[in-house]
Amino acid sequence: MADPRIRTLKIKTGIVRRLAKEKVTYEQEADGQRERIERMRRDGKDEYDVKKQEEVLQESLMMVPDCQRRLVKAYDELKNILSAEQDLKDKEEYLNAMRVLEEARLQLPKPGEVLHMC
């Protein structure tokens, strides 16, 4: 029978990978929206349309801290699982989880950085 710890490891790894990707996507979306707003202002678009686009930008910015909080929690959970399951070190799933943690670490808040609404 398959080891249930491997299944848990795969699930937690997938969660960390997805949340890290989601955070990057929201940040890219916000950057694109900022550029769109600047372009609209340069082109003299109607102020109402610009304000609506700024609301869209604020929605994207609000998602980043929430996503980052969830990522920190999932990252810590996966890290704890890996510490507790040292006997799985030779398994592909364990090694994959380690790689995902390393990649996701770049999306975590820097020491001293406060998770807040942008």
C-alpha distances in whole Angstrom, upper triangle without the diagonal:
4,7,9,12,11,12,15,16,16,18,20,21,22,24,26,27,28,30,32,33,34,36,38,38,40,42,43,44,46,48,48,50,52,54,54,56,58,59,60,62,64,64,66,64,64,63,62,59,59,58,55,54,54,52,49,49,49,46,44,45,44,41,40,40,38,36,36,35,32,31,32,30,27,28,28,25,23,25,24,20,21,23,21,18,20,17,16,19,18,16,17,16,18,21,21,22,24,26,26,27,30,31,31,33,36,36,36,39,42,42,45,45,45,42,45,46,48
4,6,9,8,8,11,13,13,15,17,18,19,21,23,23,24,27,28,29,30,33,34,35,37,39,39,40,43,44,45,46,49,50,51,53,55,55,56,59,60,61,63,60,61,60,58,56,55,55,52,50,51,49,46,46,46,43,41,42,41,37,37,37,35,32,33,32,29,28,29,27,24,24,25,22,20,22,21,17,18,20,18,15,17,15,13,16,16,13,14,13,15,18,18,18,21,23,22,24,26,27,27,29,32,32,32,36,38,39,42,41,41,39,42,43,45
4,5,6,7,9,10,11,13,15,16,17,19,21,22,23,25,27,28,29,31,33,34,36,37,38,40,42,43,44,46,48,49,50,52,54,55,56,58,59,60,62,60,60,59,58,55,55,54,51,50,49,48,45,45,44,42,40,40,39,36,35,35,33,30,30,30,27,26,26,24,21,22,22,19,17,19,18,14,15,17,15,12,14,12,10,14,14,11,13,12,13,16,16,16,18,21,21,21,24,26,25,27,30,30,30,33,35,36,39,38,39,37,40,41,43
4,5,5,6,9,10,11,12,14,16,17,19,20,21,23,25,26,27,29,31,32,33,35,36,37,39,41,42,43,45,47,48,49,51,53,53,56,57,58,60,57,58,57,55,53,52,51,49,47,47,45,42,42,42,39,37,38,36,33,32,32,30,28,28,27,24,23,24,21,18,20,20,16,15,17,16,12,14,16,14,12,15,14,12,15,16,13,15,12,13,17,17,15,18,21,20,20,24,25,24,26,29,29,28,31,34,34,37,36,36,34,37,38,40
4,5,5,6,9,10,10,12,14,15,16,18,20,21,22,24,26,27,29,30,32,33,35,36,38,39,41,42,44,45,46,48,50,51,52,54,56,57,58,56,57,55,54,52,51,50,48,46,45,44,41,41,40,37,36,36,35,31,31,30,28,26,26,25,22,21,21,19,16,17,17,13,12,14,13,9,10,13,10,8,11,11,9,12,14,11,13,10,10,14,14,12,15,18,17,17,20,22,21,23,26,26,25,28,30,31,34,33,33,31,34,36,38
4,5,5,6,9,10,10,12,14,15,16,18,20,21,22,24,26,27,28,30,32,33,34,36,38,39,40,42,44,45,46,48,49,51,53,54,55,57,55,55,54,53,51,50,49,47,45,44,43,40,40,39,37,35,35,34,31,30,30,28,25,25,25,22,21,21,20,16,17,17,14,12,14,14,10,11,14,13,10,12,11,8,11,12,9,10,7,8,11,11,10,13,16,15,16,19,20,20,22,25,25,25,28,30,31,34,33,34,32,35,36,38
4,5,5,6,9,10,11,13,14,15,17,19,20,21,22,25,26,27,29,31,32,33,35,36,37,39,41,42,43,45,47,48,49,51,53,53,55,53,53,52,51,48,48,47,44,43,43,41,38,38,38,35,33,34,32,29,29,29,26,24,24,24,21,20,21,19,16,17,18,14,12,15,15,12,13,16,15,13,15,15,12,15,15,12,12,9,11,14,13,12,15,17,16,17,20,21,20,22,25,25,25,28,30,32,34,33,33,31,34,35,36
4,5,5,6,8,10,11,12,14,15,17,18,20,21,23,25,26,27,29,30,31,33,35,36,37,39,41,42,43,45,47,48,49,51,52,54,51,52,51,49,47,46,45,43,41,41,39,36,36,35,33,31,31,30,27,26,26,24,21,22,21,18,17,18,16,12,14,14,11,9,12,12,9,11,14,13,11,14,15,12,15,16,13,14,10,11,14,13,11,14,16,15,15,19,19,18,20,23,22,22,25,28,29,31,30,30,28,31,32,34
4,6,5,6,9,10,11,12,14,16,17,18,20,21,23,24,26,27,29,30,32,33,35,36,38,39,40,42,44,45,46,48,50,51,52,51,51,50,49,46,45,45,42,40,40,39,36,35,35,32,30,31,30,26,25,25,23,21,21,20,17,16,17,15,12,12,13,10,7,10,11,7,8,12,11,10,12,13,10,12,13,11,11,7,7,10,9,7,10,13,11,12,15,16,15,17,20,20,20,23,25,27,29,29,29,27,30,31,33
4,6,5,6,9,10,10,12,14,16,16,18,20,21,22,24,26,27,28,30,32,33,34,36,38,38,40,42,43,44,47,48,49,51,49,49,48,47,44,44,43,41,39,39,37,34,34,34,31,29,30,29,25,25,25,23,20,20,21,17,16,18,16,13,13,15,13,10,13,14,11,11,15,15,13,15,16,12,14,15,11,10,6,8,11,9,8,11,12,11,12,16,16,15,18,20,20,20,24,26,28,31,29,30,27,30,31,32
4,5,5,6,9,10,11,12,14,15,16,18,20,21,22,25,26,27,29,30,31,33,35,36,37,39,41,42,43,45,47,47,49,47,47,46,44,42,41,41,38,36,36,35,32,32,31,28,26,27,26,23,22,23,20,18,18,18,15,14,16,14,11,12,14,11,10,13,14,12,13,16,16,15,18,18,15,17,18,15,14,10,12,14,12,10,14,15,12,13,17,17,15,18,20,19,20,23,26,27,30,28,28,25,28,29,30
4,5,5,6,9,10,11,12,14,15,17,19,20,21,23,25,26,27,29,30,31,33,35,36,37,39,41,42,44,45,46,48,46,46,45,44,41,40,39,37,35,35,33,31,30,30,27,25,26,24,21,20,20,18,16,16,15,12,11,12,11,7,8,10,8,6,10,11,9,10,14,14,13,16,17,15,16,18,15,14,11,11,13,11,8,11,13,10,10,14,14,13,15,18,16,16,20,22,24,26,25,25,22,25,26,28
4,5,5,6,9,10,11,12,14,16,17,18,20,22,23,24,26,27,29,30,32,34,35,36,38,39,41,43,44,45,47,45,46,45,43,41,40,39,37,35,35,33,31,30,30,27,25,25,25,21,20,20,19,16,16,16,13,11,13,12,9,9,11,10,7,10,12,10,10,14,15,14,16,17,14,15,16,14,12,9,9,10,8,5,9,9,7,8,11,11,10,13,15,15,15,19,21,23,26,24,25,23,25,27,28
4,6,5,6,9,10,11,12,14,16,16,18,20,21,22,24,26,27,28,30,32,32,34,36,37,38,40,42,43,44,42,43,42,41,38,37,37,35,33,33,31,28,28,28,25,23,24,23,20,19,20,18,15,16,16,13,11,14,14,10,11,14,12,10,13,15,14,14,18,18,17,19,21,17,18,19,16,14,11,12,13,10,9,12,12,9,11,14,13,11,15,16,15,16,20,23,25,27,25,26,23,25,26,27
4,5,5,6,9,10,10,12,14,15,16,18,20,21,22,24,26,27,29,30,31,33,35,36,37,39,41,42,43,41,41,40,39,36,35,35,32,31,30,29,26,25,25,23,20,21,20,17,16,17,15,12,13,13,10,8,11,10,7,9,12,10,9,12,14,13,15,18,18,18,20,22,19,20,22,19,17,14,14,16,13,11,13,14,10,11,14,13,11,14,16,14,14,18,21,23,25,23,23,20,22,23,24
4,5,5,6,9,10,11,13,14,16,17,18,20,21,23,24,26,27,29,30,32,33,35,36,38,39,41,42,40,41,40,39,36,35,34,33,30,30,29,26,25,25,22,20,20,20,16,15,15,14,11,11,12,9,6,9,9,6,6,10,9,8,10,13,13,13,16,18,17,19,21,19,19,21,18,17,14,14,14,12,9,11,11,7,7,11,10,7,10,12,10,11,14,17,19,22,20,20,18,20,21,22
4,6,5,6,9,10,11,12,15,16,17,18,20,21,23,24,26,27,29,30,32,33,35,37,38,39,41,39,40,39,38,35,34,34,32,29,29,28,25,24,25,22,20,20,20,17,15,17,16,12,12,14,12,9,12,13,10,9,13,13,11,13,16,15,15,18,20,20,21,23,20,19,21,18,16,13,14,14,11,9,11,10,6,8,10,8,7,11,12,11,12,16,18,21,24,22,22,20,22,23,23
4,6,5,6,9,10,10,12,14,15,16,18,20,21,22,24,26,26,28,30,31,32,34,36,37,38,36,37,36,35,33,31,31,29,27,27,25,22,22,22,20,17,18,18,14,14,15,14,10,12,13,11,9,12,13,10,11,15,14,13,16,18,18,18,21,23,22,24,26,23,23,24,21,19,16,17,17,14,13,15,14,10,12,14,12,10,13,14,12,14,17,20,23,25,22,22,19,21,21,22
4,5,5,6,9,10,11,12,14,15,16,18,20,21,23,24,25,27,29,30,31,33,35,36,37,35,36,35,33,31,30,29,27,25,25,23,21,20,20,17,15,15,15,11,10,12,10,7,8,10,7,6,9,10,8,9,13,13,13,15,17,18,18,21,23,23,24,27,24,24,26,23,21,18,19,19,16,14,16,15,11,11,14,11,9,11,12,9,11,13,17,19,21,19,18,15,17,18,18
4,5,5,6,9,10,11,13,14,16,17,19,20,21,23,25,26,28,29,30,32,33,35,36,35,36,35,34,31,30,29,28,25,25,24,21,20,20,18,15,15,16,13,10,12,12,8,8,11,9,7,10,12,10,9,13,14,13,15,18,18,18,21,23,23,24,27,24,23,25,23,21,18,18,18,15,13,14,13,9,10,11,8,6,9,9,6,8,12,15,18,20,17,18,15,17,18,18
4,5,5,6,9,10,11,12,14,15,16,18,20,21,22,24,26,27,28,30,32,33,35,33,34,33,32,30,28,28,26,24,23,23,20,19,19,18,14,15,16,13,11,14,13,10,11,14,12,10,13,15,13,13,17,18,16,18,21,21,21,24,26,26,27,29,26,25,26,24,22,19,20,19,16,15,16,14,11,12,13,10,8,12,11,9,12,15,17,21,23,20,20,18,19,19,19
4,5,5,6,9,10,10,12,14,15,16,18,20,21,22,24,26,27,29,30,31,33,31,32,30,29,27,26,25,23,21,21,20,17,16,16,14,11,12,13,9,9,11,11,7,9,12,11,9,13,15,13,14,17,18,17,19,22,22,23,26,27,27,29,31,28,28,29,27,24,22,23,22,19,18,19,17,14,15,16,13,11,14,13,10,13,15,18,21,23,20,19,16,17,17,17
4,5,5,6,9,10,11,12,14,15,17,19,20,21,23,25,26,27,29,30,32,30,31,29,29,26,25,24,23,20,19,19,16,14,15,13,10,10,11,8,6,8,9,6,7,10,10,8,11,14,13,13,16,18,18,19,22,23,23,25,27,28,29,32,29,28,30,28,26,23,24,23,20,18,19,18,14,15,15,13,10,12,11,7,10,11,15,18,19,16,16,13,14,14,13
4,6,5,6,8,10,11,12,14,15,17,18,20,21,23,24,26,27,29,30,29,30,29,29,26,24,24,23,20,19,20,17,15,16,15,11,11,13,11,8,11,13,10,10,14,13,11,14,17,16,15,19,20,20,21,24,25,24,27,29,29,30,33,30,29,30,29,26,24,24,23,20,19,20,17,14,15,15,12,10,12,10,8,11,13,15,19,20,17,18,15,16,16,15
4,5,5,6,9,10,10,12,14,15,16,18,20,21,22,24,26,27,28,27,28,27,26,24,22,22,21,18,18,18,14,13,15,13,10,11,13,10,9,13,13,10,12,15,15,13,17,19,18,18,21,23,22,23,26,27,27,29,32,31,33,35,32,31,32,30,28,25,26,25,22,21,22,20,17,18,18,15,13,16,14,11,14,16,19,22,24,20,20,18,18,17,16
4,5,5,6,9,10,10,12,14,15,16,18,20,21,22,24,25,27,25,26,24,24,21,20,19,18,15,15,14,11,10,11,10,6,7,9,7,6,10,11,9,11,14,14,13,16,18,18,18,22,23,23,24,27,28,28,31,33,33,34,37,34,33,35,33,30,28,28,28,25,23,24,22,19,20,20,17,15,17,15,12,14,15,18,21,22,18,18,15,15,13,12
4,5,5,6,9,10,11,13,14,15,17,18,20,21,23,24,26,24,26,24,24,22,20,20,19,16,15,15,13,10,11,11,8,7,10,9,7,10,12,10,11,14,15,14,16,19,19,19,22,24,24,25,28,29,29,31,33,34,35,37,35,34,35,34,31,29,29,28,25,24,24,22,19,20,20,16,15,16,13,11,13,14,16,20,20,16,17,14,14,13,11
4,5,5,6,8,10,11,12,14,15,17,18,20,21,23,24,23,25,24,24,21,19,20,19,15,15,16,13,11,13,13,9,10,13,12,10,14,16,14,14,18,18,17,20,22,22,21,25,26,26,27,30,31,31,33,35,35,36,39,36,35,36,34,31,29,30,29,26,25,25,23,20,21,21,17,16,18,15,13,16,17,19,23,23,20,20,18,18,16,14
4,5,5,6,9,10,10,12,14,15,16,18,20,21,22,21,22,21,21,18,16,17,15,12,12,13,10,8,11,10,7,9,12,11,10,14,15,14,15,19,19,18,21,23,23,23,26,28,27,29,32,32,33,35,37,37,38,41,38,37,38,36,33,31,32,31,28,27,28,26,23,24,24,20,19,21,18,16,18,19,21,25,25,22,21,19,18,16,14
4,5,5,6,9,10,10,12,14,15,17,18,20,21,19,21,19,19,17,14,15,14,11,10,11,9,6,8,9,6,6,10,10,9,13,14,14,15,18,19,19,21,23,23,24,27,28,28,29,32,33,34,36,38,38,40,42,40,39,40,38,36,33,34,33,30,29,29,27,24,25,25,21,20,21,18,16,18,18,20,23,23,20,19,17,16,13,11
4,5,5,6,9,10,11,12,14,16,17,18,20,19,21,20,20,18,15,16,16,12,12,14,12,9,11,13,10,10,13,13,12,15,17,16,17,20,21,20,22,25,25,25,28,30,30,31,34,35,35,37,39,40,40,43,40,39,41,39,36,34,35,33,30,29,30,27,25,25,25,21,20,21,18,16,19,18,20,24,24,20,20,19,18,16,13
4,5,5,6,9,10,11,12,14,15,16,18,17,19,19,19,16,14,16,15,11,12,14,11,9,12,13,11,12,15,15,14,18,20,18,19,23,23,23,25,28,27,27,31,32,32,33,36,37,37,39,41,41,42,45,42,41,42,40,37,35,36,35,32,31,31,29,26,27,27,23,22,24,21,19,22,22,24,27,27,24,24,22,21,18,16
4,5,5,6,9,10,10,12,14,15,16,15,16,15,16,13,11,12,11,7,8,10,8,6,10,11,9,10,13,14,14,17,19,18,20,23,24,23,26,28,28,28,31,33,33,34,37,38,38,40,43,43,44,47,44,43,44,42,39,37,38,37,34,33,34,31,28,29,29,26,24,26,23,20,23,23,25,28,28,24,24,21,20,17,14
4,5,5,6,9,10,11,12,14,15,15,16,15,16,14,11,12,12,9,8,11,10,7,10,12,11,11,14,15,15,18,20,20,20,23,25,24,26,29,29,29,32,34,34,35,38,39,39,41,44,44,45,48,45,44,46,44,41,39,39,38,35,34,35,32,30,30,30,26,25,26,23,21,23,22,24,27,26,23,23,21,19,16,13
4,5,5,6,9,10,10,12,14,14,16,16,17,14,12,14,14,11,11,14,13,10,14,16,14,14,18,18,18,21,23,22,23,26,27,27,29,32,32,31,34,36,36,37,40,41,41,43,46,46,47,49,47,45,46,45,42,40,41,39,36,36,36,33,31,31,31,27,26,27,24,22,25,24,26,29,29,25,26,24,23,20,17
4,6,5,6,9,10,10,12,11,13,13,14,11,9,12,12,8,10,13,11,10,13,15,14,15,18,19,19,22,24,23,24,28,28,28,30,33,33,33,36,38,38,39,42,43,43,45,47,47,49,51,48,47,48,46,43,41,42,41,38,37,38,35,32,33,33,29,28,30,27,25,27,27,29,32,32,28,28,26,24,21,18
4,5,5,6,9,10,11,9,11,10,12,9,6,9,10,7,7,11,10,9,12,14,14,14,17,19,19,22,24,24,25,28,29,29,31,33,34,34,37,39,39,40,43,44,44,46,48,49,50,53,50,49,50,48,46,43,44,43,40,39,39,37,34,35,34,31,30,31,28,26,28,27,29,32,31,27,27,25,23,20,17
4,5,5,6,9,10,10,13,12,14,12,9,12,13,10,10,14,14,12,15,17,16,16,20,21,21,24,26,26,27,29,31,31,32,35,36,36,38,40,40,41,44,45,45,47,50,50,51,54,51,50,51,50,47,45,45,44,41,40,40,38,36,36,35,32,31,32,28,27,29,28,29,32,31,28,28,26,24,22,18
4,5,5,6,9,9,12,12,15,12,10,13,14,11,12,16,15,14,17,19,18,19,22,23,23,26,28,28,29,32,33,33,35,37,38,37,40,42,42,43,46,47,47,49,52,52,53,55,52,51,52,51,47,46,46,45,42,41,42,39,37,37,37,33,32,34,30,28,31,30,32,35,34,31,31,29,28,25,21
4,5,5,6,5,8,9,11,8,7,10,11,9,11,14,14,14,17,18,18,19,22,23,24,27,28,28,30,33,34,34,36,38,38,39,42,43,43,45,47,48,49,51,53,53,55,57,54,53,54,52,49,47,48,47,44,43,44,41,39,39,39,35,34,36,32,30,33,32,33,37,36,32,32,30,28,25,22
4,5,5,6,8,8,11,10,7,10,13,11,11,15,15,15,17,20,20,20,23,25,25,27,29,30,31,33,35,35,37,39,40,40,43,45,45,46,48,50,50,52,54,55,56,59,56,55,56,54,51,50,50,49,46,45,45,43,40,41,40,37,36,36,33,31,33,32,33,36,35,32,31,30,28,25,21
4,5,8,11,12,15,13,11,14,16,14,15,18,19,17,20,23,22,22,26,27,27,30,32,32,33,36,37,37,39,41,42,42,44,46,46,47,50,51,51,53,56,56,57,60,57,56,57,55,52,51,51,50,47,46,46,43,41,42,41,38,37,38,34,32,35,34,35,38,37,34,33,32,30,27,24
4,6,9,11,14,12,11,14,16,14,16,19,19,19,21,24,23,24,27,28,29,32,33,33,34,37,39,38,40,43,43,43,46,48,48,49,52,53,53,55,58,58,59,61,58,57,58,56,53,52,52,51,48,47,48,45,43,43,43,39,38,40,36,34,37,36,37,40,40,36,36,35,32,29,26
4,7,8,11,10,9,13,15,14,15,18,19,19,21,23,24,24,27,29,29,32,34,34,35,38,39,39,41,44,44,45,47,49,49,50,53,54,55,57,59,59,60,63,60,59,60,59,56,54,54,53,50,49,50,47,45,45,45,41,40,41,38,36,38,37,38,41,40,37,36,35,32,29,26
4,6,9,7,7,10,12,11,13,16,16,17,19,21,22,23,25,27,28,30,32,32,34,36,37,38,40,42,42,43,46,47,48,49,52,53,53,55,57,58,59,61,59,58,59,57,54,52,53,52,48,48,48,46,43,44,44,40,39,40,37,35,37,36,38,41,40,36,36,34,31,28,25
4,5,5,7,9,10,11,13,15,16,17,19,21,22,23,25,27,28,31,32,32,34,36,37,38,40,42,43,44,46,48,48,50,52,53,54,56,58,59,60,63,60,59,60,58,55,53,54,53,50,49,50,48,45,45,45,42,40,42,39,36,38,37,39,42,41,37,36,34,31,28,25
4,5,5,6,9,10,10,12,14,15,16,19,20,21,22,25,26,28,29,31,32,34,35,36,38,40,41,42,44,46,47,48,50,51,52,54,56,57,58,61,58,58,59,57,55,52,53,52,49,48,48,46,43,44,44,41,39,40,37,34,36,35,37,39,38,34,33,31,28,25,22
4,5,5,6,9,10,11,13,14,15,17,19,20,21,23,25,27,28,29,31,33,34,35,37,39,40,41,43,45,45,47,49,50,51,53,55,56,58,60,57,57,59,56,54,51,52,51,48,47,48,46,43,43,44,40,38,40,37,34,36,35,37,39,38,34,33,31,28,24,22
4,5,5,6,9,10,11,12,14,16,17,19,20,22,24,26,27,28,30,32,33,33,36,38,38,39,42,43,43,45,47,48,49,51,53,54,55,58,55,55,56,54,51,48,49,49,45,44,45,43,40,41,41,38,36,38,35,32,34,33,35,38,37,34,32,30,27,24,21
4,5,5,6,9,10,10,12,14,15,16,18,20,22,24,25,26,28,30,31,32,34,36,37,37,40,41,42,43,46,47,48,50,52,52,54,56,54,53,54,52,50,47,48,47,44,43,44,42,39,39,39,36,34,35,33,30,32,31,33,35,34,31,29,27,25,21,19
4,5,5,6,9,10,11,13,14,15,17,19,21,22,24,25,26,28,30,31,33,34,35,36,39,40,41,42,45,46,47,49,50,51,53,56,53,53,54,52,50,47,48,47,44,43,43,42,38,39,39,36,34,35,32,30,31,30,32,34,33,29,28,26,23,19,17
4,5,5,7,9,10,11,13,14,16,17,19,22,22,23,25,27,28,29,31,33,34,35,37,39,39,41,43,44,45,47,49,50,51,54,51,51,53,50,48,45,46,45,42,41,42,40,37,37,38,35,33,34,32,29,30,29,32,35,33,30,28,26,23,19,17
4,5,5,6,9,10,11,12,14,16,17,20,21,21,23,26,26,27,30,31,32,33,35,37,37,39,41,42,43,45,47,48,49,52,49,48,50,48,45,43,43,43,39,38,39,37,34,35,35,32,30,31,29,26,28,27,29,32,32,28,26,24,22,18,16
4,5,5,6,9,10,10,12,14,16,18,19,20,22,24,25,26,28,30,31,32,34,36,36,38,40,41,42,44,46,47,48,51,48,48,49,48,45,42,43,42,39,38,39,37,34,34,34,31,29,30,28,25,26,25,27,30,29,25,23,21,19,15,13
4,5,5,6,9,10,11,13,15,17,17,19,21,22,23,25,27,28,29,30,33,34,35,37,39,40,41,43,44,45,47,50,47,47,49,47,44,41,42,42,39,37,38,37,33,33,34,31,29,30,28,25,26,25,27,30,29,25,23,21,18,14,13
4,5,5,6,9,10,11,13,16,16,17,19,21,22,23,25,27,27,29,31,32,33,35,37,38,39,41,43,43,45,47,45,44,46,44,41,39,39,39,36,34,36,34,30,31,32,29,26,28,26,23,24,24,26,29,29,25,23,20,18,15,13
4,5,5,6,9,10,11,14,15,16,17,20,21,21,23,25,26,27,29,31,31,33,35,36,37,39,41,42,43,46,44,43,45,43,40,38,38,37,34,33,34,32,29,29,29,26,24,25,23,20,22,21,23,26,26,22,20,18,16,12,10
4,5,5,6,9,10,12,13,14,16,18,19,20,22,24,25,26,28,30,31,32,34,35,37,38,40,41,43,46,43,43,45,43,41,38,38,38,35,33,34,32,29,29,29,27,24,25,23,20,21,20,22,25,24,20,18,16,13,9,8
4,5,5,7,9,11,11,13,15,16,17,19,21,22,23,24,27,28,29,30,32,33,35,37,38,39,41,44,41,41,43,41,38,36,36,36,33,31,32,31,28,27,29,26,23,24,23,19,20,20,23,26,25,21,19,16,14,10,10
4,5,5,7,10,11,11,13,15,16,16,19,21,21,22,25,26,27,28,30,31,32,34,36,37,39,41,39,38,40,38,36,33,33,33,30,28,29,28,24,25,25,22,20,21,20,16,18,18,21,24,23,19,18,15,13,10,9
4,5,5,8,9,10,11,14,15,16,18,20,21,21,24,25,26,27,30,31,32,34,36,37,38,41,39,38,40,38,36,33,33,33,30,28,29,28,24,24,25,22,19,20,18,15,16,15,18,21,20,16,15,12,10,7,6
4,6,6,7,9,11,12,13,15,16,18,19,21,22,24,25,26,28,30,31,33,34,36,37,40,38,38,40,38,36,33,33,33,31,28,29,28,25,24,25,23,20,21,20,16,16,15,18,21,20,16,14,11,9,6,6
4,6,5,6,8,10,11,12,14,16,16,18,20,21,22,24,26,27,28,30,32,33,35,37,35,35,37,35,33,30,30,30,27,25,26,25,22,21,23,20,17,19,18,14,15,15,18,21,20,17,15,11,11,8,9
4,5,5,6,9,10,10,12,14,15,16,18,20,21,22,24,25,26,28,30,31,33,35,33,33,35,33,31,28,28,28,25,23,24,23,19,19,20,17,14,15,14,10,11,11,14,17,17,14,12,9,9,8,8
4,5,5,6,9,10,10,12,14,15,16,18,20,21,23,24,25,27,29,30,32,35,33,32,35,33,32,29,28,28,26,23,24,23,20,19,20,18,15,15,15,11,10,9,13,15,15,11,9,6,6,6,8
4,5,5,6,9,10,11,12,14,16,17,19,20,22,23,25,26,27,29,31,34,32,32,34,32,31,27,27,28,25,23,24,23,20,19,21,19,15,16,16,13,12,12,16,18,17,14,12,8,9,9,11
4,5,5,6,9,10,11,12,14,15,16,18,20,21,22,24,26,27,29,31,29,29,31,29,27,24,24,25,22,19,21,20,17,16,18,16,12,14,14,10,10,11,15,17,18,15,14,10,11,11,13
4,5,5,6,9,10,10,12,14,15,16,18,20,21,22,24,25,27,30,28,28,30,28,27,24,23,23,21,19,19,19,15,14,15,14,10,11,11,8,7,8,11,14,14,12,11,8,10,11,12
4,5,5,6,9,10,11,13,14,15,17,19,20,21,23,25,26,29,28,28,30,29,28,25,24,24,22,19,20,20,17,15,17,16,13,13,14,11,9,9,13,14,14,12,10,7,10,11,14
4,5,5,6,8,10,11,12,14,15,17,18,20,21,23,25,27,26,26,28,26,25,22,21,22,20,17,18,19,15,14,17,16,12,13,15,11,10,12,15,17,18,16,14,11,13,14,16
4,5,5,6,8,10,10,12,14,15,16,18,20,21,23,25,23,23,26,24,23,19,19,19,17,14,15,15,12,10,13,12,8,10,11,8,7,10,13,15,17,15,14,12,14,16,17
4,6,5,6,9,10,10,12,14,15,16,18,20,22,25,23,23,26,24,23,20,19,20,18,15,15,16,13,11,13,13,9,9,11,9,6,8,11,12,14,13,12,10,14,16,18
4,5,5,6,9,10,11,12,14,15,17,18,21,23,22,22,25,24,23,20,19,20,19,15,16,17,14,12,15,15,12,12,15,13,10,12,15,15,17,16,15,13,16,18,20
4,5,5,6,8,10,11,12,14,15,16,19,21,19,20,22,21,20,16,16,17,15,12,13,15,12,10,13,13,10,11,14,12,11,14,16,18,20,18,18,16,18,20,22
4,5,5,6,9,10,11,12,14,15,17,20,18,18,21,19,19,16,14,15,14,10,11,12,9,7,10,11,8,8,11,10,9,12,14,15,18,17,17,15,19,21,22
4,5,5,6,9,10,10,12,14,16,19,18,18,21,20,20,17,15,16,16,12,12,14,12,9,12,14,11,10,14,13,11,13,15,15,17,17,17,16,19,22,24
4,5,5,6,9,10,11,12,15,17,16,17,20,19,19,15,14,16,15,12,13,15,13,11,14,16,13,13,17,16,14,16,18,19,21,20,20,19,22,24,26
4,5,5,6,9,10,10,13,15,13,14,17,15,15,12,10,12,12,8,9,12,10,8,11,13,11,12,15,15,14,17,19,20,22,22,22,20,24,26,27
4,5,5,6,9,10,11,14,13,13,16,16,16,13,11,12,12,9,8,11,10,8,10,13,11,11,15,15,13,16,17,18,20,21,21,20,24,26,28
4,5,5,6,9,10,14,13,14,17,17,18,15,12,14,15,11,11,15,14,11,14,17,15,14,18,18,16,18,20,19,22,22,23,22,25,28,30
4,5,5,6,9,11,10,12,15,14,15,12,10,13,13,10,11,14,13,12,15,17,16,16,20,20,18,21,23,23,25,25,26,24,28,30,32
4,5,5,6,9,8,8,12,11,13,10,7,10,11,8,8,12,12,10,13,15,15,15,19,19,18,21,22,22,25,26,26,25,29,31,33
4,6,6,10,10,10,14,14,16,14,10,12,14,12,11,14,15,12,14,18,17,16,20,21,19,22,22,22,25,26,26,26,30,32,34
4,6,8,9,11,14,14,16,14,12,14,16,13,13,17,17,15,18,21,20,19,23,24,22,24,25,25,27,28,29,28,32,34,36
4,5,6,8,11,11,13,12,9,12,14,12,12,16,16,15,18,20,20,20,24,24,23,26,27,27,30,30,31,30,34,36,37
4,5,5,9,10,13,12,9,11,14,12,12,15,17,15,17,20,20,20,24,25,24,27,27,27,30,31,32,31,35,37,39
4,6,8,9,12,12,10,12,15,14,14,17,19,18,20,23,23,23,27,28,27,30,31,31,34,34,36,35,38,41,42
4,6,5,9,8,6,9,12,11,12,15,16,16,18,20,21,21,25,26,25,29,30,30,33,33,35,33,37,39,40
4,6,8,9,6,7,10,10,10,12,15,14,16,18,19,20,23,24,24,27,28,28,32,32,34,33,36,38,39
4,7,9,7,7,11,12,12,14,16,17,17,20,21,22,25,27,27,30,31,31,35,35,37,36,39,41,42
4,5,5,7,9,10,11,13,15,16,17,19,20,22,24,26,26,29,30,31,35,35,36,35,38,39,40
4,5,5,6,9,10,11,12,14,15,17,18,20,22,24,24,28,29,31,34,34,35,33,36,38,38
4,5,5,6,9,10,10,12,14,15,16,18,21,21,22,26,27,29,32,31,32,31,34,35,36
4,5,5,6,9,10,11,13,14,15,16,19,20,21,24,25,26,30,29,31,29,32,34,35
4,5,5,6,9,10,11,13,14,15,18,20,20,24,25,26,29,29,31,29,33,34,35
4,5,5,6,9,10,11,12,14,16,18,19,22,24,25,29,28,29,28,31,32,33
4,5,5,6,9,10,10,12,15,16,16,20,21,23,26,25,26,25,28,29,30
4,5,5,6,9,10,11,13,15,15,19,20,21,24,24,26,25,28,30,30
4,5,5,6,9,10,12,14,15,18,19,21,25,24,26,25,28,29,29
4,5,5,6,8,10,11,13,16,18,20,23,22,23,22,25,26,26
4,5,5,6,9,10,10,14,15,17,20,19,21,20,23,25,25
4,6,5,7,10,10,14,14,16,20,19,21,20,24,25,26
4,5,6,8,10,13,14,17,20,19,21,20,23,24,24
4,5,5,7,11,12,15,18,16,18,16,19,21,21
4,5,5,9,9,12,15,14,16,15,18,20,21
4,6,8,9,12,15,13,16,15,18,19,19
4,7,9,12,14,12,14,12,15,16,16
4,6,9,11,10,11,10,13,15,16
4,6,8,6,7,7,11,13,14
4,6,5,9,10,13,16,16
4,5,9,11,14,17,18
4,6,10,12,16,16
4,7,9,12,13
4,6,9,11
4,7,9
4,6
4
